[in-house]
């Protein structure tokens, strides 16, 4: 049912309309060139429409983050971030996690929201880290088999634990992530 509602919402340009009004209530800006460059290393260069992404901070969001859980969330092409704390913009791995949700939206439409909410309630974010990736890979698991939050988390951890420290290709941690990241870049999510 939720999948059907999402489909209808997408057909009637719901995401576009939502963002049109949402952007009046929050402050938005584009991704910077360096943010796009950092994200490209994890998600791929032309994987998502980086130029259509807006980062929203402040105004109505100040209230939402003050009284809500204070965690970043993504509405279609808009990444909503608190101004301070671990979920704020300067933590690039967090931004990459949220851009995975943008990627999910571009691939499957609005239903990604319901799938991500289900993931938060059921499987959670944890995927047994890189040793888990290795053993699940051996069991034939692909990136698309992880839930919507684990997918974000894998990309986030790859940025923080592989890209940032500049692990060489032969490194076992990097090698564990690489096949899954290749699938992410290929849009297999
Ligand atoms: Zn998430």
Backbone and ligand atoms as CSV (ligand in chain L), in Angstrom:
chain,resi,resn,atom,element,x,y,z
A,1,UNK,N,N,0.839,-1.209,0.000
A,1,UNK,CA,C,0.000,0.000,0.000
A,1,UNK,C,C,0.875,1.262,0.000
A,2,UNK,N,N,1.899,1.259,0.897
A,2,UNK,CA,C,2.802,2.417,0.956
A,2,UNK,C,C,3.537,2.590,-0.362
A,3,UNK,N,N,3.875,1.450,-0.978
A,3,UNK,CA,C,4.566,1.510,-2.265
A,3,UNK,C,C,3.667,2.145,-3.311
A,4,UNK,N,N,2.373,1.826,-3.259
A,4,UNK,CA,C,1.417,2.382,-4.219
A,4,UNK,C,C,1.228,3.883,-3.991
A,5,UNK,N,N,1.073,4.264,-2.728
A,5,UNK,CA,C,0.919,5.691,-2.389
A,5,UNK,C,C,2.144,6.467,-2.883
A,6,UNK,N,N,3.335,5.881,-2.657
A,6,UNK,CA,C,4.573,6.531,-3.096
A,6,UNK,C,C,4.588,6.714,-4.608
A,7,UNK,N,N,4.158,5.681,-5.321
A,7,UNK,CA,C,4.127,5.735,-6.795
A,7,UNK,C,C,3.249,6.885,-7.271
A,8,UNK,N,N,2.039,6.963,-6.690
A,8,UNK,CA,C,1.089,8.008,-7.078
A,8,UNK,C,C,1.677,9.387,-6.758
A,9,UNK,N,N,2.278,9.505,-5.575
A,9,UNK,CA,C,2.925,10.752,-5.147
A,9,UNK,C,C,3.995,11.168,-6.154
A,10,UNK,N,N,4.780,10.182,-6.614
A,10,UNK,CA,C,5.842,10.466,-7.588
A,10,UNK,C,C,5.255,10.890,-8.932
A,11,UNK,N,N,4.211,10.190,-9.360
A,11,UNK,CA,C,3.585,10.493,-10.662
A,11,UNK,C,C,3.056,11.922,-10.668
A,12,UNK,N,N,2.479,12.349,-9.531
A,12,UNK,CA,C,1.922,13.704,-9.465
A,12,UNK,C,C,2.938,14.744,-8.998
A,13,UNK,N,N,4.242,14.424,-9.152
A,13,UNK,CA,C,5.307,15.397,-8.858
A,13,UNK,C,C,5.335,15.836,-7.392
A,14,UNK,N,N,4.909,14.930,-6.509
A,14,UNK,CA,C,4.898,15.232,-5.076
A,14,UNK,C,C,6.233,15.726,-4.544
A,15,UNK,N,N,7.330,15.028,-4.860
A,15,UNK,CA,C,8.625,15.475,-4.323
A,15,UNK,C,C,8.973,16.906,-4.743
A,16,UNK,N,N,8.700,17.219,-6.004
A,16,UNK,CA,C,9.019,18.554,-6.509
A,16,UNK,C,C,8.190,19.623,-5.776
A,17,UNK,N,N,6.891,19.322,-5.612
A,17,UNK,CA,C,5.999,20.255,-4.912
A,17,UNK,C,C,6.412,20.423,-3.455
A,18,UNK,N,N,6.693,19.301,-2.800
A,18,UNK,CA,C,7.107,19.357,-1.398
A,18,UNK,C,C,8.318,20.267,-1.255
A,19,UNK,N,N,9.302,20.054,-2.121
A,19,UNK,CA,C,10.546,20.818,-1.995
A,19,UNK,C,C,10.334,22.294,-2.288
A,20,UNK,N,N,9.433,22.576,-3.235
A,20,UNK,CA,C,9.119,23.970,-3.557
A,20,UNK,C,C,8.679,24.713,-2.290
A,21,UNK,N,N,7.774,24.109,-1.521
A,21,UNK,CA,C,7.291,24.756,-0.296
A,21,UNK,C,C,8.309,24.657,0.838
A,22,UNK,N,N,8.936,23.504,0.940
A,22,UNK,CA,C,9.912,23.271,2.021
A,22,UNK,C,C,11.034,24.298,1.988
A,23,UNK,N,N,11.481,24.636,0.788
A,23,UNK,CA,C,12.611,25.552,0.655
A,23,UNK,C,C,12.273,26.987,1.055
A,24,UNK,N,N,10.958,27.278,1.175
A,24,UNK,CA,C,10.572,28.588,1.730
A,24,UNK,C,C,10.747,28.625,3.242
A,25,UNK,N,N,10.742,27.442,3.857
A,25,UNK,CA,C,10.719,27.366,5.320
A,25,UNK,C,C,12.097,27.125,5.935
A,26,UNK,N,N,13.018,26.678,5.102
A,26,UNK,CA,C,14.363,26.377,5.596
A,26,UNK,C,C,15.370,27.165,4.744
A,27,UNK,N,N,16.609,27.271,5.194
A,27,UNK,CA,C,17.631,27.904,4.366
A,27,UNK,C,C,18.313,26.834,3.526
A,28,UNK,N,N,18.455,27.059,2.231
A,28,UNK,CA,C,19.103,26.030,1.408
A,28,UNK,C,C,20.316,26.569,0.657
A,29,UNK,N,N,21.247,25.655,0.387
A,29,UNK,CA,C,22.382,25.985,-0.469
A,29,UNK,C,C,22.747,24.748,-1.270
A,30,UNK,N,N,23.541,24.953,-2.318
A,30,UNK,CA,C,23.977,23.825,-3.140
A,30,UNK,C,C,25.147,23.121,-2.483
A,31,UNK,N,N,25.440,21.930,-2.962
A,31,UNK,CA,C,26.658,21.247,-2.529
A,31,UNK,C,C,27.846,22.025,-3.065
A,32,UNK,N,N,28.908,22.132,-2.283
A,32,UNK,CA,C,30.118,22.791,-2.776
A,32,UNK,C,C,30.868,21.819,-3.690
A,33,UNK,N,N,31.794,22.351,-4.471
A,33,UNK,CA,C,32.585,21.492,-5.365
A,33,UNK,C,C,33.346,20.435,-4.558
A,34,UNK,N,N,33.866,20.820,-3.400
A,34,UNK,CA,C,34.640,19.845,-2.629
A,34,UNK,C,C,33.730,18.778,-2.033
A,35,UNK,N,N,32.497,19.142,-1.688
A,35,UNK,CA,C,31.554,18.126,-1.197
A,35,UNK,C,C,31.197,17.139,-2.315
A,36,UNK,N,N,31.016,17.670,-3.524
A,36,UNK,CA,C,30.692,16.801,-4.668
A,36,UNK,C,C,31.866,15.858,-4.946
A,37,UNK,N,N,33.064,16.414,-4.877
A,37,UNK,CA,C,34.262,15.617,-5.129
A,37,UNK,C,C,34.388,14.485,-4.091
A,38,UNK,N,N,34.175,14.829,-2.826
A,38,UNK,CA,C,34.267,13.824,-1.758
A,38,UNK,C,C,33.204,12.742,-1.944
A,39,UNK,N,N,31.996,13.177,-2.278
A,39,UNK,CA,C,30.903,12.213,-2.449
A,39,UNK,C,C,31.146,11.314,-3.660
A,40,UNK,N,N,31.747,11.891,-4.708
A,40,UNK,CA,C,31.995,11.126,-5.936
A,40,UNK,C,C,32.916,9.931,-5.695
A,41,UNK,N,N,33.825,10.076,-4.736
A,41,UNK,CA,C,34.761,8.983,-4.429
A,41,UNK,C,C,34.045,7.770,-3.828
A,42,UNK,N,N,32.870,8.020,-3.277
A,42,UNK,CA,C,32.130,6.919,-2.649
A,42,UNK,C,C,30.947,6.484,-3.523
A,43,UNK,N,N,30.202,7.465,-4.032
A,43,UNK,CA,C,28.961,7.153,-4.769
A,43,UNK,C,C,29.162,7.089,-6.279
A,44,UNK,N,N,30.295,7.567,-6.747
A,44,UNK,CA,C,30.530,7.613,-8.187
A,44,UNK,C,C,30.303,9.019,-8.724
A,45,UNK,N,N,30.925,9.304,-9.866
A,45,UNK,CA,C,30.934,10.681,-10.374
A,45,UNK,C,C,29.596,11.189,-10.889
A,46,UNK,N,N,28.957,10.382,-11.717
A,46,UNK,CA,C,27.673,10.842,-12.270
A,46,UNK,C,C,26.518,9.992,-11.768
A,47,UNK,N,N,26.676,9.488,-10.551
A,47,UNK,CA,C,25.682,8.553,-10.023
A,47,UNK,C,C,24.392,9.255,-9.654
A,48,UNK,N,N,24.488,10.377,-8.952
A,48,UNK,CA,C,23.276,11.128,-8.622
A,48,UNK,C,C,23.385,12.530,-9.205
A,49,UNK,N,N,22.245,13.240,-9.239
A,49,UNK,CA,C,22.257,14.606,-9.766
A,49,UNK,C,C,22.734,15.535,-8.661
A,50,UNK,N,N,24.060,15.579,-8.498
A,50,UNK,CA,C,24.623,16.394,-7.417
A,50,UNK,C,C,24.167,17.847,-7.488
A,51,UNK,N,N,23.980,18.345,-8.715
A,51,UNK,CA,C,23.604,19.766,-8.863
A,51,UNK,C,C,22.157,20.022,-8.461
A,52,UNK,N,N,21.365,18.966,-8.368
A,52,UNK,CA,C,19.964,19.140,-7.933
A,52,UNK,C,C,19.830,19.040,-6.423
A,53,UNK,N,N,20.899,18.618,-5.749
A,53,UNK,CA,C,20.829,18.447,-4.294
A,53,UNK,C,C,20.876,19.812,-3.618
A,54,UNK,N,N,20.061,19.972,-2.585
A,54,UNK,CA,C,20.131,21.170,-1.750
A,54,UNK,C,C,20.387,20.744,-0.309
A,55,UNK,N,N,21.270,21.480,0.342
A,55,UNK,CA,C,21.514,21.244,1.761
A,55,UNK,C,C,20.710,22.281,2.532
A,56,UNK,N,N,19.827,21.806,3.399
A,56,UNK,CA,C,18.959,22.700,4.168
A,56,UNK,C,C,19.444,22.772,5.603
A,57,UNK,N,N,19.554,24.013,6.093
A,57,UNK,CA,C,19.971,24.250,7.479
A,57,UNK,C,C,19.213,25.464,7.991
A,58,UNK,N,N,18.996,25.493,9.285
A,58,UNK,CA,C,18.466,26.699,9.905
A,58,UNK,C,C,16.978,26.924,9.694
A,59,UNK,N,N,16.519,28.099,10.128
A,59,UNK,CA,C,15.104,28.508,10.075
A,59,UNK,C,C,14.209,27.441,10.710
A,60,UNK,N,N,13.217,26.918,9.989
A,60,UNK,CA,C,12.307,25.937,10.604
A,60,UNK,C,C,13.068,24.732,11.156
A,61,UNK,N,N,14.178,24.389,10.495
A,61,UNK,CA,C,14.941,23.214,10.933
A,61,UNK,C,C,15.542,23.402,12.326
A,62,UNK,N,N,15.846,24.652,12.675
A,62,UNK,CA,C,16.384,24.923,14.010
A,62,UNK,C,C,15.406,24.405,15.066
A,63,UNK,N,N,14.125,24.679,14.840
A,63,UNK,CA,C,13.078,24.217,15.756
A,63,UNK,C,C,12.953,22.697,15.736
A,64,UNK,N,N,12.936,22.152,14.524
A,64,UNK,CA,C,12.764,20.701,14.373
A,64,UNK,C,C,13.888,19.954,15.079
A,65,UNK,N,N,15.112,20.440,14.906
A,65,UNK,CA,C,16.240,19.737,15.529
A,65,UNK,C,C,16.300,19.988,17.033
A,66,UNK,N,N,15.764,21.138,17.449
A,66,UNK,CA,C,15.775,21.447,18.878
A,66,UNK,C,C,14.837,20.505,19.629
A,67,UNK,N,N,13.667,20.268,19.059
A,67,UNK,CA,C,12.668,19.470,19.770
A,67,UNK,C,C,12.615,18.014,19.297
A,68,UNK,N,N,13.252,17.733,18.166
A,68,UNK,CA,C,13.253,16.362,17.646
A,68,UNK,C,C,14.525,15.635,18.041
A,69,UNK,N,N,14.812,14.520,17.358
A,69,UNK,CA,C,15.987,13.717,17.717
A,69,UNK,C,C,17.334,14.328,17.304
A,70,UNK,N,N,17.331,15.432,16.558
A,70,UNK,CA,C,18.605,16.082,16.221
A,70,UNK,C,C,19.423,15.353,15.178
A,71,UNK,N,N,18.766,14.437,14.468
A,71,UNK,CA,C,19.487,13.667,13.459
A,71,UNK,C,C,19.167,14.139,12.055
A,72,UNK,N,N,20.195,14.134,11.200
A,72,UNK,CA,C,20.019,14.517,9.800
A,72,UNK,C,C,18.939,13.659,9.154
A,73,UNK,N,N,18.211,14.228,8.198
A,73,UNK,CA,C,17.256,13.428,7.430
A,73,UNK,C,C,17.155,14.006,6.024
A,74,UNK,N,N,16.773,13.138,5.102
A,74,UNK,CA,C,16.768,13.537,3.699
A,74,UNK,C,C,15.374,13.444,3.110
A,75,UNK,N,N,14.917,14.558,2.552
A,75,UNK,CA,C,13.624,14.582,1.880
A,75,UNK,C,C,13.883,14.771,0.385
A,76,UNK,N,N,13.841,13.672,-0.356
A,76,UNK,CA,C,14.035,13.690,-1.817
A,76,UNK,C,C,15.429,14.220,-2.168
A,77,UNK,N,N,15.521,15.416,-2.796
A,77,UNK,CA,C,16.847,15.957,-3.113
A,77,UNK,C,C,17.346,16.944,-2.053
A,78,UNK,N,N,16.658,17.012,-0.929
A,78,UNK,CA,C,17.053,17.955,0.109
A,78,UNK,C,C,17.610,17.219,1.327
A,79,UNK,N,N,18.860,17.525,1.670
A,79,UNK,CA,C,19.492,16.947,2.855
A,79,UNK,C,C,19.334,17.960,3.989
A,80,UNK,N,N,18.625,17.559,5.038
A,80,UNK,CA,C,18.326,18.466,6.150
A,80,UNK,C,C,19.285,18.211,7.303
A,81,UNK,N,N,20.056,19.238,7.649
A,81,UNK,CA,C,21.101,19.064,8.664
A,81,UNK,C,C,20.961,20.069,9.805
A,82,UNK,N,N,21.268,19.625,11.037
A,82,UNK,CA,C,21.350,20.592,12.138
A,82,UNK,C,C,22.609,21.444,11.974
A,83,UNK,N,N,22.599,22.630,12.570
A,83,UNK,CA,C,23.740,23.552,12.426
A,83,UNK,C,C,24.945,23.121,13.251
A,84,UNK,N,N,24.699,22.321,14.303
A,84,UNK,CA,C,25.825,21.907,15.147
A,84,UNK,C,C,25.674,20.447,15.529
A,85,UNK,N,N,26.745,19.898,16.094
A,85,UNK,CA,C,26.722,18.497,16.519
A,85,UNK,C,C,27.252,17.575,15.441
A,86,UNK,N,N,27.230,16.279,15.751
A,86,UNK,CA,C,27.837,15.305,14.841
A,86,UNK,C,C,27.123,15.255,13.492
A,87,UNK,N,N,25.842,15.602,13.457
A,87,UNK,CA,C,25.093,15.521,12.197
A,87,UNK,C,C,25.179,16.796,11.361
A,88,UNK,N,N,26.049,17.727,11.753
A,88,UNK,CA,C,26.153,18.991,11.012
A,88,UNK,C,C,27.035,18.825,9.772
A,89,UNK,N,N,27.015,19.855,8.948
A,89,UNK,CA,C,27.551,19.760,7.591
A,89,UNK,C,C,29.033,19.438,7.490
A,90,UNK,N,N,29.820,19.870,8.455
A,90,UNK,CA,C,31.274,19.662,8.321
A,90,UNK,C,C,31.683,18.196,8.471
A,91,UNK,N,N,30.768,17.340,8.914
A,91,UNK,CA,C,31.094,15.909,9.004
A,91,UNK,C,C,30.743,15.240,7.676
A,92,UNK,N,N,31.738,15.191,6.793
A,92,UNK,CA,C,31.450,14.786,5.414
A,92,UNK,C,C,30.930,13.355,5.326
A,93,UNK,N,N,31.316,12.486,6.274
A,93,UNK,CA,C,30.827,11.102,6.182
A,93,UNK,C,C,29.321,11.045,6.420
A,94,UNK,N,N,28.817,11.970,7.252
A,94,UNK,CA,C,27.383,12.045,7.511
A,94,UNK,C,C,26.640,12.514,6.264
A,95,UNK,N,N,27.241,13.510,5.610
A,95,UNK,CA,C,26.645,14.030,4.376
A,95,UNK,C,C,26.555,12.912,3.337
A,96,UNK,N,N,27.587,12.086,3.286
A,96,UNK,CA,C,27.599,10.973,2.327
A,96,UNK,C,C,26.514,9.952,2.663
A,97,UNK,N,N,26.310,9.696,3.943
A,97,UNK,CA,C,25.212,8.810,4.352
A,97,UNK,C,C,23.885,9.357,3.809
A,98,UNK,N,N,23.676,10.659,3.985
A,98,UNK,CA,C,22.410,11.253,3.534
A,98,UNK,C,C,22.303,11.238,2.013
A,99,UNK,N,N,23.429,11.402,1.320
A,99,UNK,CA,C,23.400,11.372,-0.152
A,99,UNK,C,C,23.065,9.974,-0.679
A,100,UNK,N,N,23.341,8.952,0.125
A,100,UNK,CA,C,22.904,7.603,-0.272
A,100,UNK,C,C,21.366,7.564,-0.309
A,101,UNK,N,N,20.730,8.277,0.620
A,101,UNK,CA,C,19.259,8.340,0.592
A,101,UNK,C,C,18.765,9.085,-0.657
A,102,UNK,N,N,19.497,10.119,-1.068
A,102,UNK,CA,C,19.157,10.808,-2.327
A,102,UNK,C,C,19.260,9.814,-3.491
A,103,UNK,N,N,20.330,9.036,-3.458
A,103,UNK,CA,C,20.575,8.017,-4.485
A,103,UNK,C,C,19.407,7.014,-4.518
A,104,UNK,N,N,18.987,6.574,-3.332
A,104,UNK,CA,C,17.854,5.641,-3.230
A,104,UNK,C,C,16.599,6.276,-3.824
A,105,UNK,N,N,16.401,7.556,-3.516
A,105,UNK,CA,C,15.235,8.266,-4.067
A,105,UNK,C,C,15.291,8.287,-5.593
A,106,UNK,N,N,16.467,8.591,-6.135
A,106,UNK,CA,C,16.580,8.663,-7.600
A,106,UNK,C,C,16.332,7.301,-8.245
A,107,UNK,N,N,16.697,6.237,-7.544
A,107,UNK,CA,C,16.545,4.890,-8.108
A,107,UNK,C,C,15.144,4.332,-7.945
A,108,UNK,N,N,14.529,4.530,-6.768
A,108,UNK,CA,C,13.255,3.842,-6.530
A,108,UNK,C,C,12.085,4.775,-6.238
A,109,UNK,N,N,12.358,6.086,-6.138
A,109,UNK,CA,C,11.272,7.026,-5.854
A,109,UNK,C,C,10.987,7.142,-4.365
A,110,UNK,N,N,9.864,7.786,-4.066
A,110,UNK,CA,C,9.500,8.146,-2.688
A,110,UNK,C,C,9.450,6.965,-1.728
A,111,UNK,N,N,9.234,5.770,-2.227
A,111,UNK,CA,C,9.141,4.593,-1.342
A,111,UNK,C,C,10.393,4.395,-0.493
A,112,UNK,N,N,11.532,5.014,-0.901
A,112,UNK,CA,C,12.747,4.874,-0.085
A,112,UNK,C,C,12.499,5.364,1.348
A,113,UNK,N,N,11.615,6.340,1.514
A,113,UNK,CA,C,11.343,6.887,2.852
A,113,UNK,C,C,10.739,5.800,3.746
A,114,UNK,N,N,9.755,5.094,3.228
A,114,UNK,CA,C,9.121,4.036,4.017
A,114,UNK,C,C,10.098,2.888,4.275
A,115,UNK,N,N,10.902,2.595,3.256
A,115,UNK,CA,C,11.889,1.518,3.423
A,115,UNK,C,C,12.939,1.895,4.472
A,116,UNK,N,N,13.341,3.165,4.488
A,116,UNK,CA,C,14.340,3.608,5.471
A,116,UNK,C,C,13.739,3.610,6.877
A,117,UNK,N,N,12.475,4.028,6.997
A,117,UNK,CA,C,11.824,4.022,8.312
A,117,UNK,C,C,11.701,2.589,8.833
A,118,UNK,N,N,11.357,1.662,7.937
A,118,UNK,CA,C,11.274,0.254,8.312
A,118,UNK,C,C,12.654,-0.244,8.750
A,119,UNK,N,N,13.680,0.169,8.036
A,119,UNK,CA,C,15.046,-0.252,8.383
A,119,UNK,C,C,15.415,0.240,9.775
A,120,UNK,N,N,15.007,1.477,10.102
A,120,UNK,CA,C,15.323,2.034,11.425
A,120,UNK,C,C,14.646,1.239,12.527
A,121,UNK,N,N,13.436,0.740,12.231
A,121,UNK,CA,C,12.691,-0.003,13.257
A,121,UNK,C,C,13.123,-1.460,13.334
A,122,UNK,N,N,13.500,-2.035,12.198
A,122,UNK,CA,C,13.771,-3.477,12.184
A,122,UNK,C,C,15.269,-3.809,12.194
A,123,UNK,N,N,15.909,-3.758,11.047
A,123,UNK,CA,C,17.307,-4.214,10.975
A,123,UNK,C,C,18.310,-3.280,11.612
A,124,UNK,N,N,18.002,-1.975,11.639
A,124,UNK,CA,C,18.952,-1.006,12.167
A,124,UNK,C,C,20.063,-0.691,11.176
A,125,UNK,N,N,21.091,-0.021,11.686
A,125,UNK,CA,C,22.177,0.511,10.850
A,125,UNK,C,C,23.389,-0.416,10.780
A,126,UNK,N,N,23.482,-1.313,11.745
A,126,UNK,CA,C,24.716,-2.074,11.908
A,126,UNK,C,C,24.794,-3.240,10.926
A,127,UNK,N,N,25.984,-3.446,10.356
A,127,UNK,CA,C,26.145,-4.525,9.379
A,127,UNK,C,C,27.363,-5.392,9.697
A,128,UNK,N,N,27.769,-5.411,10.966
A,128,UNK,CA,C,28.923,-6.199,11.421
A,128,UNK,C,C,30.235,-5.724,10.822
A,129,UNK,N,N,30.291,-4.443,10.443
A,129,UNK,CA,C,31.535,-3.825,9.992
A,129,UNK,C,C,32.201,-4.596,8.837
A,130,UNK,N,N,33.495,-4.321,8.579
A,130,UNK,CA,C,34.122,-4.925,7.392
A,130,UNK,C,C,34.285,-6.438,7.443
A,131,UNK,N,N,34.510,-7.035,8.645
A,131,UNK,CA,C,34.545,-8.512,8.632
A,131,UNK,C,C,33.185,-9.093,8.224
A,132,UNK,N,N,32.115,-8.382,8.633
A,132,UNK,CA,C,30.770,-8.805,8.237
A,132,UNK,C,C,30.583,-8.741,6.737
A,133,UNK,N,N,31.124,-7.676,6.120
A,133,UNK,CA,C,31.034,-7.550,4.661
A,133,UNK,C,C,31.677,-8.759,3.991
A,134,UNK,N,N,32.840,-9.146,4.505
A,134,UNK,CA,C,33.556,-10.299,3.946
A,134,UNK,C,C,32.737,-11.575,4.031
A,135,UNK,N,N,32.194,-11.824,5.231
A,135,UNK,CA,C,31.499,-13.111,5.380
A,135,UNK,C,C,30.175,-13.106,4.620
A,136,UNK,N,N,29.481,-11.950,4.596
A,136,UNK,CA,C,28.222,-11.900,3.834
A,136,UNK,C,C,28.483,-11.999,2.341
A,137,UNK,N,N,29.612,-11.426,1.909
A,137,UNK,CA,C,29.965,-11.526,0.488
A,137,UNK,C,C,30.173,-12.991,0.100
A,138,UNK,N,N,30.854,-13.702,0.997
A,138,UNK,CA,C,31.102,-15.137,0.751
A,138,UNK,C,C,29.787,-15.909,0.662
A,139,UNK,N,N,28.746,-15.372,1.322
A,139,UNK,CA,C,27.428,-16.013,1.262
A,139,UNK,C,C,26.570,-15.475,0.123
A,140,UNK,N,N,27.192,-14.698,-0.765
A,140,UNK,CA,C,26.475,-14.223,-1.953
A,140,UNK,C,C,25.655,-12.971,-1.739
A,141,UNK,N,N,25.930,-12.203,-0.682
A,141,UNK,CA,C,25.152,-10.990,-0.421
A,141,UNK,C,C,25.670,-9.825,-1.265
A,142,UNK,N,N,24.735,-9.011,-1.761
A,142,UNK,CA,C,25.080,-7.837,-2.552
A,142,UNK,C,C,24.656,-6.565,-1.820
A,143,UNK,N,N,25.135,-5.426,-2.331
A,143,UNK,CA,C,24.813,-4.140,-1.705
A,143,UNK,C,C,23.304,-3.963,-1.582
A,144,UNK,N,N,22.575,-4.352,-2.625
A,144,UNK,CA,C,21.117,-4.148,-2.626
A,144,UNK,C,C,20.395,-5.010,-1.587
A,145,UNK,N,N,21.072,-6.026,-1.054
A,145,UNK,CA,C,20.449,-6.884,-0.042
A,145,UNK,C,C,20.487,-6.262,1.357
A,146,UNK,N,N,21.305,-5.230,1.526
A,146,UNK,CA,C,21.327,-4.528,2.813
A,146,UNK,C,C,20.140,-3.568,2.886
A,147,UNK,N,N,19.691,-3.291,4.108
A,147,UNK,CA,C,18.553,-2.368,4.215
A,147,UNK,C,C,18.998,-0.930,3.920
A,148,UNK,N,N,18.034,-0.025,3.811
A,148,UNK,CA,C,18.318,1.347,3.351
A,148,UNK,C,C,19.238,2.112,4.295
A,149,UNK,N,N,19.215,1.801,5.581
A,149,UNK,CA,C,20.106,2.479,6.530
A,149,UNK,C,C,21.494,1.834,6.551
A,150,UNK,N,N,21.528,0.518,6.424
A,150,UNK,CA,C,22.844,-0.141,6.347
A,150,UNK,C,C,23.580,0.332,5.096
A,151,UNK,N,N,22.866,0.552,4.004
A,151,UNK,CA,C,23.492,1.047,2.778
A,151,UNK,C,C,24.145,2.412,3.029
A,152,UNK,N,N,23.420,3.291,3.729
A,152,UNK,CA,C,23.975,4.599,4.067
A,152,UNK,C,C,25.189,4.463,4.967
A,153,UNK,N,N,25.083,3.525,5.907
A,153,UNK,CA,C,26.156,3.327,6.881
A,153,UNK,C,C,27.422,2.774,6.224
A,154,UNK,N,N,27.243,1.856,5.273
A,154,UNK,CA,C,28.395,1.284,4.574
A,154,UNK,C,C,29.155,2.396,3.837
A,155,UNK,N,N,28.421,3.263,3.150
A,155,UNK,CA,C,29.045,4.371,2.425
A,155,UNK,C,C,29.728,5.341,3.392
A,156,UNK,N,N,29.057,5.608,4.505
A,156,UNK,CA,C,29.593,6.508,5.536
A,156,UNK,C,C,30.898,5.962,6.121
A,157,UNK,N,N,30.906,4.685,6.449
A,157,UNK,CA,C,32.098,4.066,7.040
A,157,UNK,C,C,33.230,3.951,6.015
A,158,UNK,N,N,32.882,3.703,4.767
A,158,UNK,CA,C,33.899,3.622,3.708
A,158,UNK,C,C,34.632,4.957,3.595
A,159,UNK,N,N,33.852,6.048,3.651
A,159,UNK,CA,C,34.465,7.375,3.601
A,159,UNK,C,C,35.395,7.597,4.793
A,160,UNK,N,N,34.911,7.228,5.994
A,160,UNK,CA,C,35.645,7.533,7.224
A,160,UNK,C,C,36.830,6.590,7.429
A,161,UNK,N,N,36.652,5.319,7.110
A,161,UNK,CA,C,37.665,4.308,7.451
A,161,UNK,C,C,38.571,3.916,6.293
A,162,UNK,N,N,38.174,4.251,5.058
A,162,UNK,CA,C,38.985,3.861,3.900
A,162,UNK,C,C,39.518,5.082,3.151
A,163,UNK,N,N,38.626,5.979,2.753
A,163,UNK,CA,C,39.031,7.143,1.953
A,163,UNK,C,C,39.844,8.133,2.790
A,164,UNK,N,N,39.318,8.513,3.944
A,164,UNK,CA,C,40.007,9.527,4.759
A,164,UNK,C,C,41.415,9.114,5.162
A,165,UNK,N,N,41.594,7.904,5.688
A,165,UNK,CA,C,42.972,7.495,6.021
A,165,UNK,C,C,43.789,7.097,4.796
A,166,UNK,N,N,43.171,7.061,3.613
A,166,UNK,CA,C,43.899,6.744,2.384
A,166,UNK,C,C,44.445,5.327,2.349
A,167,UNK,N,N,43.621,4.368,2.725
A,167,UNK,CA,C,44.076,2.972,2.725
A,167,UNK,C,C,44.444,2.523,1.312
A,168,UNK,N,N,45.548,1.813,1.157
A,168,UNK,CA,C,45.939,1.319,-0.168
A,168,UNK,C,C,44.992,0.205,-0.625
A,169,UNK,N,N,44.988,-0.040,-1.934
A,169,UNK,CA,C,44.041,-1.003,-2.498
A,169,UNK,C,C,44.183,-2.401,-1.902
A,170,UNK,N,N,45.413,-2.765,-1.561
A,170,UNK,CA,C,45.653,-4.125,-1.068
A,170,UNK,C,C,45.194,-4.319,0.374
A,171,UNK,N,N,44.901,-3.220,1.060
A,171,UNK,CA,C,44.499,-3.319,2.467
A,171,UNK,C,C,43.237,-4.171,2.628
A,172,UNK,N,N,43.207,-5.015,3.655
A,172,UNK,CA,C,42.081,-5.963,3.785
A,172,UNK,C,C,40.758,-5.254,4.106
A,173,UNK,N,N,40.839,-4.143,4.840
A,173,UNK,CA,C,39.604,-3.404,5.149
A,173,UNK,C,C,39.028,-2.833,3.857
A,174,UNK,N,N,39.913,-2.208,3.082
A,174,UNK,CA,C,39.474,-1.633,1.814
A,174,UNK,C,C,38.906,-2.713,0.887
A,175,UNK,N,N,39.610,-3.840,0.830
A,175,UNK,CA,C,39.192,-4.939,-0.050
A,175,UNK,C,C,37.807,-5.465,0.327
A,176,UNK,N,N,37.476,-5.402,1.620
A,176,UNK,CA,C,36.156,-5.873,2.055
A,176,UNK,C,C,35.042,-4.961,1.540
A,177,UNK,N,N,35.312,-3.649,1.541
A,177,UNK,CA,C,34.299,-2.683,1.098
A,177,UNK,C,C,34.153,-2.622,-0.416
A,178,UNK,N,N,35.276,-2.774,-1.115
A,178,UNK,CA,C,35.323,-2.439,-2.545
A,178,UNK,C,C,34.222,-3.058,-3.410
A,179,UNK,N,N,33.957,-4.381,-3.301
A,179,UNK,CA,C,32.909,-4.935,-4.179
A,179,UNK,C,C,31.535,-4.306,-3.940
A,180,UNK,N,N,31.231,-3.966,-2.685
A,180,UNK,CA,C,29.936,-3.359,-2.364
A,180,UNK,C,C,29.878,-1.921,-2.879
A,181,UNK,N,N,31.005,-1.199,-2.733
A,181,UNK,CA,C,31.054,0.184,-3.199
A,181,UNK,C,C,30.943,0.227,-4.737
A,182,UNK,N,N,31.525,-0.782,-5.399
A,182,UNK,CA,C,31.418,-0.854,-6.863
A,182,UNK,C,C,29.957,-0.990,-7.282
A,183,UNK,N,N,29.194,-1.778,-6.527
A,183,UNK,CA,C,27.766,-1.950,-6.829
A,183,UNK,C,C,26.990,-0.665,-6.560
A,184,UNK,N,N,27.368,0.024,-5.474
A,184,UNK,CA,C,26.738,1.314,-5.165
A,184,UNK,C,C,26.967,2.296,-6.313
A,185,UNK,N,N,28.230,2.381,-6.764
A,185,UNK,CA,C,28.561,3.296,-7.860
A,185,UNK,C,C,27.811,2.939,-9.140
A,186,UNK,N,N,27.545,1.648,-9.308
A,186,UNK,CA,C,26.839,1.193,-10.513
A,186,UNK,C,C,25.320,1.344,-10.370
A,187,UNK,N,N,24.896,1.860,-9.230
A,187,UNK,CA,C,23.457,2.088,-9.051
A,187,UNK,C,C,22.679,0.837,-8.689
A,188,UNK,N,N,23.385,-0.200,-8.263
A,188,UNK,CA,C,22.695,-1.431,-7.900
A,188,UNK,C,C,22.277,-1.383,-6.438
A,189,UNK,N,N,21.250,-0.589,-6.189
A,189,UNK,CA,C,20.754,-0.473,-4.832
A,189,UNK,C,C,19.239,-0.474,-4.831
L,1,ZN,ZN,ZN,19.995,7.214,7.063
